[in-house]
């Protein structure tokens, strides 16, 4: 978590790297921490519409 006024470069080396997610907190209020809260509570910002039924596609040449 990167707090207001900080940057990912402020994180210790053992927490850095491209394989690690970091969340920039713009302000310490509900709006500023929304992305982090959604991640921690598994509540996506957007949910994709269901694709619907899969059409039957016979093999080519059948």
N, C-alpha and C positions, 0 to 999 in steps of 0.2 A: 504494500500500500504506500503510495507516494502522497504525502500530505501537502496542503497548500504551501507554495513557496519552495517546494523540493523538486527534485528531478530523479529519474531512474538512476542516474549516475551517483546519487547519494546512497543507494542501496549497497550493502556489503557485497563483496565479490562472490561469496558463496550463495547469495540469493539472486545473483544476476544471471546473465546469459540469455540466449535466444529461446531456450527451452522453458523459460519461466514466465508466467503471466504476471503483470503488475497492473495495478489499478490506480490511476491518478484521481485524487480526491480534490475537486475544485473548491468545495466549501464543506465545513463540517455541519451539515444539516441533511434532512431527508433527500433533497434534490441532489446534493453533492455526492452522497454515498450510494445513490440508487443502483448504479452498475454493480458495485461490490455486493450490496445486499441481495440483488437479484441472483448473482452468481452463488453466493453462500446459501441461499434459500431455494435454489433451483426453480426460480420463477422467471421464465424468459420474457424479454421485452416484447417480442413478436412471436406469434405462433403461425406456422405455415398452414394454409388451407389443405384439407385432405385431397389427395389426388383423384379419388373416385375409383370406379371399377376399372380393372385392367382388361383391355380388350383381348379376345382370343386371337392369336396370330399363328396359323398353321405353319409348319416348316415349309421352306421354299421347295418347290417341285412336288409337293404332295397333292 
